[in-house]
Amino acid sequence: MEVSTIILDGAFWITVGSILALLVLSAYFSGSETALTAASRGKLRAQAEKGSKGAEKALEITEDNERLIGSVLLGNNLVNILAASLATALFTRLFGESGVALATLVMTLLVLIFAEVLPKTYAITNAEAAAARTAPIITLVISIFSPIVSAVRWLVRGVLWMFGVNADPDSQILAVKEEIAGALYLGQSEGVVEKEDRDRILGALDLGDRTVEEIMLHRSQIEMIDADASPESILDQCLKSRHTRLPVFRDEPDNIIGVVHAKDLLRTIHQLIIAEGLSPKALSKFDICDVATKPYFVPETTTLDDQMRQFLHIRRHFALVVDEYGSLQGLLTLEDILEEIVGEITDEFDIEEEHEIQKVEDNQILVDGAMTIRDLNRATDWSLPDDEANTVAGLVIHEAKIIPDINQVFVFHGFRFEVIAKEENRISLLKVREI
């Protein structure tokens, strides 16, 4: 049969129309898959709260990505295979055996351009809008193909299990925190997000992964009141202290019996003096235990997120940190936790920052050994690991496996560390340079 006769045949145009219709369906499935997987759930949630039914449907079907992708891929493959089969039959009828190769070439170009690249490009550039529009129809497709997709899912998991791969349907490829962190680093590198804003958000996200022992004030630096000291010395100590709350101990520093607030102390002493008619003997009746409040102890393994919630719940922001044996390890305040988010908080009573970074020659910096690795990374935008140690000095000791001497130099993690000063066995000052 001649080509001109075939073209005039009604079956020819029905086949051509069917192929075009199947290509349109293929484009729809491809674009829908890209839109629904690329759409931001946060933006869809915002649209849903404004009343968008499409966005609400999109959020609903993307809860189970495996079922969504399985249904869309099944529909896409069905129409692509059917379109290729019809095209092969049509071109074979027109050109004989050479029509198979011609059909393969033509359908590959048509599918690549009009059913893959074009719809997916549009879907990526208009992900949320496209997802909201296509969600209701894709919901129907999922319902139709659901039995087949479920069978395929079980088959796939069975095959993967045979090869030792455990495909957990509830697992996520990327944790939400990792996605946010990655987006923040990308935004900061492109100049869209300020470094300070990135650090604040990451600081809030990290609270659940860090413990109070990482940021507490060590017991050696805690200022305490001896309960057996004279009232005059206690009053003098509180007036000279830059802290409003001080722990009270008896006999030994580990035996904390209370916490004194400067306002309560001054209020009580003022009442005693007034009651005694400004007599010098008024302070002799003062007992620090009458002023001190019950101490609040927390385990050193408590996460910062849990501790902040607990502080807010009990309306306190001063805790003493103890180890598993109940021994005092340090002190923690709500301000310490907030500083992990917003950075250092200072007022007119704070002394000059002890762990300030000083730049010296050759791109080196002088760092206090007690400075935390996290603070150093924040200030310099470095990425020193803090898994094995909390402070810079602790990191050097951990990596060196010794207590280093002054002027000793170590190189690890791509940085050069030189010990500048020591106080007994504690490294007090280091010079650090990125290699």
Contacts in CASP RR format, 6 or more apart in sequence:
PFRMAT RR
TARGET T0000
AUTHOR 0000-0000-0000
METHOD contacts of the structure
MODEL  1
MEVSTIILDGAFWITVGSILALLVLSAYFSGSETALTAASRGKLRAQAEK
GSKGAEKALEITEDNERLIGSVLLGNNLVNILAASLATALFTRLFGESGV
ALATLVMTLLVLIFAEVLPKTYAITNAEAAAARTAPIITLVISIFSPIVS
AVRWLVRGVLWMFGVNADPDSQILAVKEEIAGALYLGQSEGVVEKEDRDR
ILGALDLGDRTVEEIMLHRSQIEMIDADASPESILDQCLKSRHTRLPVFR
DEPDNIIGVVHAKDLLRTIHQLIIAEGLSPKALSKFDICDVATKPYFVPE
TTTLDDQMRQFLHIRRHFALVVDEYGSLQGLLTLEDILEEIVGEITDEFD
IEEEHEIQKVEDNQILVDGAMTIRDLNRATDWSLPDDEANTVAGLVIHEA
KIIPDINQVFVFHGFRFEVIAKEENRISLLKVREI
1 93 0 8 1.000
3 94 0 8 1.000
6 12 0 8 1.000
6 93 0 8 1.000
6 94 0 8 1.000
12 90 0 8 1.000
15 86 0 8 1.000
15 89 0 8 1.000
15 90 0 8 1.000
16 90 0 8 1.000
18 83 0 8 1.000
18 86 0 8 1.000
19 83 0 8 1.000
19 86 0 8 1.000
19 87 0 8 1.000
19 90 0 8 1.000
22 79 0 8 1.000
22 80 0 8 1.000
22 82 0 8 1.000
22 83 0 8 1.000
22 86 0 8 1.000
23 79 0 8 1.000
23 83 0 8 1.000
23 110 0 8 1.000
23 111 0 8 1.000
23 114 0 8 1.000
23 115 0 8 1.000
25 75 0 8 1.000
25 79 0 8 1.000
26 76 0 8 1.000
26 79 0 8 1.000
26 80 0 8 1.000
26 83 0 8 1.000
26 111 0 8 1.000
26 115 0 8 1.000
26 116 0 8 1.000
27 114 0 8 1.000
27 115 0 8 1.000
27 116 0 8 1.000
27 118 0 8 1.000
27 119 0 8 1.000
28 119 0 8 1.000
28 134 0 8 1.000
29 72 0 8 1.000
29 73 0 8 1.000
29 75 0 8 1.000
29 76 0 8 1.000
29 79 0 8 1.000
30 76 0 8 1.000
30 115 0 8 1.000
30 116 0 8 1.000
30 119 0 8 1.000
30 120 0 8 1.000
30 123 0 8 1.000
31 119 0 8 1.000
31 120 0 8 1.000
31 122 0 8 1.000
31 123 0 8 1.000
31 130 0 8 1.000
31 134 0 8 1.000
32 72 0 8 1.000
32 123 0 8 1.000
32 130 0 8 1.000
32 131 0 8 1.000
32 134 0 8 1.000
32 137 0 8 1.000
32 138 0 8 1.000
33 68 0 8 1.000
33 69 0 8 1.000
33 72 0 8 1.000
33 73 0 8 1.000
33 76 0 8 1.000
34 119 0 8 1.000
34 120 0 8 1.000
34 123 0 8 1.000
34 124 0 8 1.000
34 127 0 8 1.000
35 123 0 8 1.000
35 124 0 8 1.000
35 126 0 8 1.000
35 127 0 8 1.000
35 130 0 8 1.000
35 131 0 8 1.000
35 134 0 8 1.000
36 58 0 8 1.000
36 61 0 8 1.000
36 62 0 8 1.000
36 68 0 8 1.000
36 72 0 8 1.000
36 131 0 8 1.000
36 134 0 8 1.000
36 135 0 8 1.000
36 138 0 8 1.000
37 62 0 8 1.000
37 65 0 8 1.000
37 68 0 8 1.000
37 69 0 8 1.000
38 123 0 8 1.000
38 124 0 8 1.000
38 127 0 8 1.000
39 58 0 8 1.000
39 62 0 8 1.000
39 127 0 8 1.000
39 128 0 8 1.000
39 130 0 8 1.000
39 131 0 8 1.000
40 127 0 8 1.000
40 128 0 8 1.000
41 59 0 8 1.000
41 62 0 8 1.000
43 128 0 8 1.000
44 55 0 8 1.000
44 58 0 8 1.000
44 59 0 8 1.000
44 62 0 8 1.000
44 128 0 8 1.000
44 131 0 8 1.000
44 132 0 8 1.000
45 55 0 8 1.000
45 59 0 8 1.000
47 54 0 8 1.000
47 55 0 8 1.000
47 128 0 8 1.000
47 132 0 8 1.000
48 54 0 8 1.000
48 55 0 8 1.000
48 56 0 8 1.000
48 59 0 8 1.000
52 132 0 8 1.000
53 136 0 8 1.000
54 131 0 8 1.000
54 132 0 8 1.000
54 133 0 8 1.000
54 135 0 8 1.000
54 136 0 8 1.000
55 128 0 8 1.000
55 131 0 8 1.000
55 132 0 8 1.000
55 135 0 8 1.000
57 132 0 8 1.000
57 135 0 8 1.000
57 136 0 8 1.000
57 139 0 8 1.000
58 131 0 8 1.000
58 132 0 8 1.000
58 135 0 8 1.000
60 135 0 8 1.000
60 139 0 8 1.000
61 68 0 8 1.000
61 135 0 8 1.000
61 138 0 8 1.000
61 139 0 8 1.000
61 142 0 8 1.000
62 68 0 8 1.000
66 153 0 8 1.000
66 169 0 8 1.000
67 142 0 8 1.000
67 146 0 8 1.000
67 149 0 8 1.000
67 150 0 8 1.000
67 153 0 8 1.000
68 138 0 8 1.000
68 142 0 8 1.000
70 145 0 8 1.000
70 149 0 8 1.000
70 152 0 8 1.000
70 153 0 8 1.000
71 138 0 8 1.000
71 141 0 8 1.000
71 142 0 8 1.000
71 145 0 8 1.000
71 146 0 8 1.000
71 149 0 8 1.000
72 138 0 8 1.000
72 141 0 8 1.000
74 145 0 8 1.000
74 148 0 8 1.000
74 149 0 8 1.000
74 152 0 8 1.000
75 141 0 8 1.000
75 145 0 8 1.000
80 111 0 8 1.000
80 115 0 8 1.000
83 107 0 8 1.000
83 111 0 8 1.000
84 103 0 8 1.000
84 104 0 8 1.000
84 107 0 8 1.000
84 111 0 8 1.000
87 103 0 8 1.000
87 106 0 8 1.000
87 107 0 8 1.000
88 99 0 8 1.000
88 100 0 8 1.000
88 103 0 8 1.000
88 104 0 8 1.000
90 103 0 8 1.000
91 99 0 8 1.000
91 100 0 8 1.000
91 102 0 8 1.000
91 103 0 8 1.000
91 106 0 8 1.000
92 99 0 8 1.000
92 100 0 8 1.000
92 103 0 8 1.000
95 102 0 8 1.000
122 130 0 8 1.000
123 130 0 8 1.000
142 149 0 8 1.000
153 169 0 8 1.000
156 167 0 8 1.000
157 167 0 8 1.000
157 169 0 8 1.000
160 166 0 8 1.000
160 167 0 8 1.000
161 167 0 8 1.000
177 205 0 8 1.000
180 201 0 8 1.000
180 205 0 8 1.000
181 202 0 8 1.000
181 205 0 8 1.000
184 193 0 8 1.000
184 198 0 8 1.000
184 201 0 8 1.000
184 202 0 8 1.000
185 198 0 8 1.000
187 193 0 8 1.000
187 198 0 8 1.000
188 194 0 8 1.000
188 195 0 8 1.000
188 198 0 8 1.000
195 381 0 8 1.000
199 343 0 8 1.000
199 378 0 8 1.000
200 341 0 8 1.000
200 342 0 8 1.000
200 343 0 8 1.000
203 340 0 8 1.000
203 341 0 8 1.000
204 341 0 8 1.000
206 340 0 8 1.000
207 303 0 8 1.000
207 304 0 8 1.000
207 305 0 8 1.000
207 308 0 8 1.000
207 337 0 8 1.000
207 340 0 8 1.000
207 341 0 8 1.000
208 303 0 8 1.000
208 304 0 8 1.000
208 305 0 8 1.000
208 306 0 8 1.000
209 303 0 8 1.000
210 303 0 8 1.000
210 304 0 8 1.000
210 340 0 8 1.000
211 300 0 8 1.000
211 301 0 8 1.000
211 302 0 8 1.000
211 303 0 8 1.000
211 304 0 8 1.000
212 298 0 8 1.000
212 299 0 8 1.000
212 300 0 8 1.000
212 301 0 8 1.000
212 302 0 8 1.000
212 303 0 8 1.000
212 304 0 8 1.000
212 307 0 8 1.000
212 319 0 8 1.000
212 321 0 8 1.000
212 332 0 8 1.000
213 300 0 8 1.000
213 301 0 8 1.000
213 321 0 8 1.000
213 329 0 8 1.000
213 390 0 8 1.000
214 304 0 8 1.000
214 372 0 8 1.000
214 374 0 8 1.000
214 390 0 8 1.000
215 304 0 8 1.000
215 332 0 8 1.000
215 336 0 8 1.000
215 337 0 8 1.000
215 339 0 8 1.000
215 340 0 8 1.000
215 372 0 8 1.000
216 300 0 8 1.000
216 321 0 8 1.000
216 329 0 8 1.000
216 330 0 8 1.000
216 331 0 8 1.000
216 332 0 8 1.000
216 336 0 8 1.000
217 330 0 8 1.000
217 331 0 8 1.000
217 332 0 8 1.000
217 336 0 8 1.000
218 329 0 8 1.000
218 330 0 8 1.000
219 253 0 8 1.000
219 328 0 8 1.000
219 329 0 8 1.000
219 330 0 8 1.000
219 331 0 8 1.000
222 247 0 8 1.000
222 253 0 8 1.000
222 330 0 8 1.000
222 331 0 8 1.000
223 241 0 8 1.000
223 243 0 8 1.000
223 246 0 8 1.000
224 246 0 8 1.000
224 247 0 8 1.000
224 248 0 8 1.000
224 249 0 8 1.000
224 253 0 8 1.000
224 256 0 8 1.000
225 234 0 8 1.000
225 237 0 8 1.000
225 238 0 8 1.000
225 246 0 8 1.000
225 247 0 8 1.000
225 248 0 8 1.000
225 249 0 8 1.000
225 260 0 8 1.000
225 288 0 8 1.000
226 234 0 8 1.000
226 248 0 8 1.000
226 249 0 8 1.000
226 250 0 8 1.000
227 248 0 8 1.000
227 249 0 8 1.000
227 250 0 8 1.000
227 257 0 8 1.000
227 288 0 8 1.000
227 289 0 8 1.000
227 292 0 8 1.000
228 250 0 8 1.000
228 251 0 8 1.000
229 237 0 8 1.000
231 269 0 8 1.000
231 283 0 8 1.000
231 284 0 8 1.000
231 286 0 8 1.000
231 288 0 8 1.000
232 283 0 8 1.000
234 265 0 8 1.000
234 286 0 8 1.000
234 288 0 8 1.000
235 265 0 8 1.000
235 269 0 8 1.000
235 283 0 8 1.000
237 246 0 8 1.000
238 246 0 8 1.000
238 260 0 8 1.000
238 262 0 8 1.000
238 265 0 8 1.000
238 266 0 8 1.000
241 262 0 8 1.000
242 349 0 8 1.000
242 350 0 8 1.000
242 351 0 8 1.000
243 262 0 8 1.000
244 261 0 8 1.000
244 262 0 8 1.000
244 263 0 8 1.000
245 259 0 8 1.000
245 260 0 8 1.000
245 261 0 8 1.000
245 262 0 8 1.000
245 318 0 8 1.000
246 259 0 8 1.000
246 260 0 8 1.000
246 262 0 8 1.000
247 256 0 8 1.000
247 258 0 8 1.000
247 259 0 8 1.000
247 260 0 8 1.000
247 295 0 8 1.000
247 320 0 8 1.000
247 331 0 8 1.000
248 256 0 8 1.000
248 257 0 8 1.000
248 258 0 8 1.000
248 259 0 8 1.000
248 260 0 8 1.000
248 288 0 8 1.000
248 289 0 8 1.000
248 292 0 8 1.000
249 255 0 8 1.000
249 256 0 8 1.000
249 257 0 8 1.000
250 257 0 8 1.000
253 328 0 8 1.000
254 327 0 8 1.000
254 328 0 8 1.000
256 295 0 8 1.000
256 320 0 8 1.000
256 328 0 8 1.000
257 289 0 8 1.000
257 292 0 8 1.000
257 295 0 8 1.000
258 289 0 8 1.000
258 292 0 8 1.000
258 293 0 8 1.000
258 294 0 8 1.000
258 295 0 8 1.000
259 292 0 8 1.000
259 293 0 8 1.000
259 294 0 8 1.000
259 295 0 8 1.000
259 296 0 8 1.000
259 318 0 8 1.000
259 320 0 8 1.000
260 288 0 8 1.000
260 291 0 8 1.000
260 292 0 8 1.000
260 293 0 8 1.000
261 291 0 8 1.000
261 293 0 8 1.000
264 291 0 8 1.000
264 293 0 8 1.000
265 291 0 8 1.000
268 286 0 8 1.000
268 290 0 8 1.000
268 291 0 8 1.000
269 282 0 8 1.000
269 283 0 8 1.000
269 286 0 8 1.000
272 282 0 8 1.000
272 283 0 8 1.000
272 285 0 8 1.000
272 286 0 8 1.000
273 279 0 8 1.000
273 282 0 8 1.000
273 283 0 8 1.000
275 282 0 8 1.000
276 282 0 8 1.000
276 285 0 8 1.000
295 320 0 8 1.000
296 314 0 8 1.000
296 316 0 8 1.000
296 318 0 8 1.000
296 319 0 8 1.000
296 320 0 8 1.000
297 319 0 8 1.000
297 320 0 8 1.000
297 321 0 8 1.000
297 322 0 8 1.000
297 326 0 8 1.000
298 307 0 8 1.000
298 310 0 8 1.000
298 319 0 8 1.000
298 320 0 8 1.000
298 321 0 8 1.000
298 322 0 8 1.000
298 332 0 8 1.000
299 321 0 8 1.000
299 322 0 8 1.000
299 323 0 8 1.000
299 324 0 8 1.000
300 321 0 8 1.000
300 322 0 8 1.000
300 323 0 8 1.000
300 329 0 8 1.000
302 310 0 8 1.000
304 337 0 8 1.000
304 340 0 8 1.000
307 319 0 8 1.000
307 332 0 8 1.000
307 337 0 8 1.000
308 334 0 8 1.000
308 337 0 8 1.000
311 317 0 8 1.000
311 319 0 8 1.000
311 334 0 8 1.000
311 337 0 8 1.000
312 334 0 8 1.000
317 333 0 8 1.000
317 334 0 8 1.000
317 335 0 8 1.000
318 331 0 8 1.000
318 332 0 8 1.000
318 333 0 8 1.000
318 334 0 8 1.000
319 331 0 8 1.000
319 332 0 8 1.000
319 333 0 8 1.000
320 328 0 8 1.000
320 330 0 8 1.000
320 331 0 8 1.000
320 332 0 8 1.000
321 328 0 8 1.000
321 329 0 8 1.000
321 330 0 8 1.000
321 331 0 8 1.000
321 332 0 8 1.000
322 328 0 8 1.000
322 329 0 8 1.000
323 329 0 8 1.000
335 345 0 8 1.000
338 345 0 8 1.000
339 345 0 8 1.000
340 374 0 8 1.000
343 378 0 8 1.000
344 353 0 8 1.000
346 353 0 8 1.000
354 368 0 8 1.000
354 370 0 8 1.000
355 367 0 8 1.000
355 368 0 8 1.000
355 369 0 8 1.000
355 370 0 8 1.000
355 371 0 8 1.000
355 372 0 8 1.000
355 375 0 8 1.000
356 368 0 8 1.000
357 365 0 8 1.000
357 366 0 8 1.000
357 367 0 8 1.000
357 371 0 8 1.000
357 376 0 8 1.000
357 379 0 8 1.000
357 380 0 8 1.000
358 365 0 8 1.000
358 366 0 8 1.000
359 365 0 8 1.000
359 366 0 8 1.000
360 366 0 8 1.000
360 431 0 8 1.000
362 433 0 8 1.000
363 433 0 8 1.000
363 434 0 8 1.000
364 431 0 8 1.000
364 432 0 8 1.000
364 433 0 8 1.000
365 380 0 8 1.000
365 431 0 8 1.000
365 432 0 8 1.000
365 433 0 8 1.000
366 420 0 8 1.000
366 429 0 8 1.000
366 430 0 8 1.000
366 431 0 8 1.000
367 376 0 8 1.000
367 392 0 8 1.000
367 429 0 8 1.000
367 430 0 8 1.000
367 431 0 8 1.000
367 432 0 8 1.000
368 392 0 8 1.000
368 428 0 8 1.000
368 429 0 8 1.000
369 391 0 8 1.000
369 392 0 8 1.000
369 393 0 8 1.000
369 394 0 8 1.000
369 426 0 8 1.000
369 427 0 8 1.000
369 428 0 8 1.000
369 429 0 8 1.000
369 430 0 8 1.000
370 391 0 8 1.000
370 392 0 8 1.000
370 393 0 8 1.000
370 428 0 8 1.000
371 391 0 8 1.000
371 392 0 8 1.000
372 386 0 8 1.000
372 390 0 8 1.000
372 391 0 8 1.000
372 392 0 8 1.000
373 384 0 8 1.000
373 385 0 8 1.000
373 386 0 8 1.000
373 389 0 8 1.000
373 390 0 8 1.000
373 391 0 8 1.000
373 392 0 8 1.000
373 395 0 8 1.000
374 386 0 8 1.000
374 390 0 8 1.000
376 382 0 8 1.000
376 384 0 8 1.000
376 392 0 8 1.000
376 432 0 8 1.000
377 383 0 8 1.000
377 384 0 8 1.000
377 386 0 8 1.000
382 415 0 8 1.000
382 434 0 8 1.000
384 392 0 8 1.000
384 395 0 8 1.000
384 413 0 8 1.000
384 415 0 8 1.000
385 395 0 8 1.000
385 413 0 8 1.000
386 395 0 8 1.000
388 395 0 8 1.000
388 398 0 8 1.000
389 395 0 8 1.000
389 397 0 8 1.000
389 398 0 8 1.000
392 417 0 8 1.000
392 430 0 8 1.000
392 432 0 8 1.000
393 426 0 8 1.000
393 427 0 8 1.000
393 428 0 8 1.000
393 430 0 8 1.000
394 427 0 8 1.000
396 404 0 8 1.000
396 410 0 8 1.000
396 417 0 8 1.000
396 419 0 8 1.000
396 427 0 8 1.000
396 430 0 8 1.000
397 403 0 8 1.000
397 404 0 8 1.000
397 427 0 8 1.000
399 410 0 8 1.000
399 412 0 8 1.000
399 413 0 8 1.000
400 408 0 8 1.000
400 410 0 8 1.000
403 425 0 8 1.000
404 410 0 8 1.000
404 419 0 8 1.000
404 427 0 8 1.000
405 419 0 8 1.000
405 422 0 8 1.000
406 419 0 8 1.000
406 420 0 8 1.000
406 421 0 8 1.000
406 422 0 8 1.000
407 418 0 8 1.000
407 419 0 8 1.000
407 420 0 8 1.000
408 418 0 8 1.000
408 419 0 8 1.000
409 416 0 8 1.000
409 417 0 8 1.000
409 418 0 8 1.000
409 419 0 8 1.000
410 416 0 8 1.000
410 417 0 8 1.000
410 418 0 8 1.000
411 417 0 8 1.000
411 435 0 8 1.000
414 434 0 8 1.000
414 435 0 8 1.000
415 432 0 8 1.000
415 433 0 8 1.000
415 434 0 8 1.000
415 435 0 8 1.000
416 432 0 8 1.000
416 433 0 8 1.000
416 434 0 8 1.000
416 435 0 8 1.000
417 430 0 8 1.000
417 431 0 8 1.000
417 432 0 8 1.000
418 430 0 8 1.000
418 431 0 8 1.000
418 432 0 8 1.000
419 427 0 8 1.000
419 429 0 8 1.000
419 430 0 8 1.000
420 429 0 8 1.000
420 430 0 8 1.000
420 431 0 8 1.000
421 427 0 8 1.000
421 428 0 8 1.000
421 429 0 8 1.000
422 428 0 8 1.000
END
